[in-house]
């Protein structure tokens, strides 16, 4: 979860002002948490409150996402999702937006197998992103994170994702030159996974992802949620990122970090 939060915070200032280089200051006074962080924490809190019984997880996710969405209303939510937050009868709206991938990382801490991580990913996603590409994107992200957590090699992660979800035959220089903003799972999640695979460390994953442009905060939230488990997070980056959270959000996750 913290990898996703760090990716969101660092990428926040580059989402609409892409920087096509790895040479940039990680944190500035303008960095902030966005919807990626808020909804990731909402999913985490839903999982915690299920207390090991995930039969009603989807219902709990709706409750928590609406609660946090109303508590933090100015976090750059998409228009459909914002309407969903305030709906008295919130129903899935056939979305395949990349939000499915940016908020799913907490399920990995509550799953004991790939099959279970897939099930939890579906339950936390289907409440909004019930399009097949939305569900696929969340599952692919969660599986990649789970595999990193459980000491799979990059080659094994790449092979599994390519066999079951997406081709990953990108070239970094081509992405830097040509990649553009895209809010769909199918154009975001495989690119984020590729950036993790290309990286050499947690910080390099962060820099590599942001350097290609596009929806920088969400791309980095996804790639760094994998990198967190594969590399670990340097204390200096972790400590600095946490200063961008307000008191309530920090307290909501302090037991997990």
Buried (B, 14 or more C-beta within 10 A) or exposed (E): BBBBBBBBBBBBBBBEEBBBEBEBEBBEEEBBBBBBBBBBBBBBBBBBEBEEEBEEBBEBBBBBBBBBBEEBEEBBBBEBBBEBBEEEEBEBBEBBBBBBBBBBBBBBBBBEEBEBBBBBBBBBBBBBBBBEBBBBBBBBBBBBBBBBBEEBEBEEBBEBBBEEBBEBEBEBEEBBEEBEBBBBBBBBBBBBBBBBBBBEBBBBBBBBBBBBBBBBBBBBBBBBBBBBBBBEBEEEBBEBBBEBBEEEBBEBBEEEE
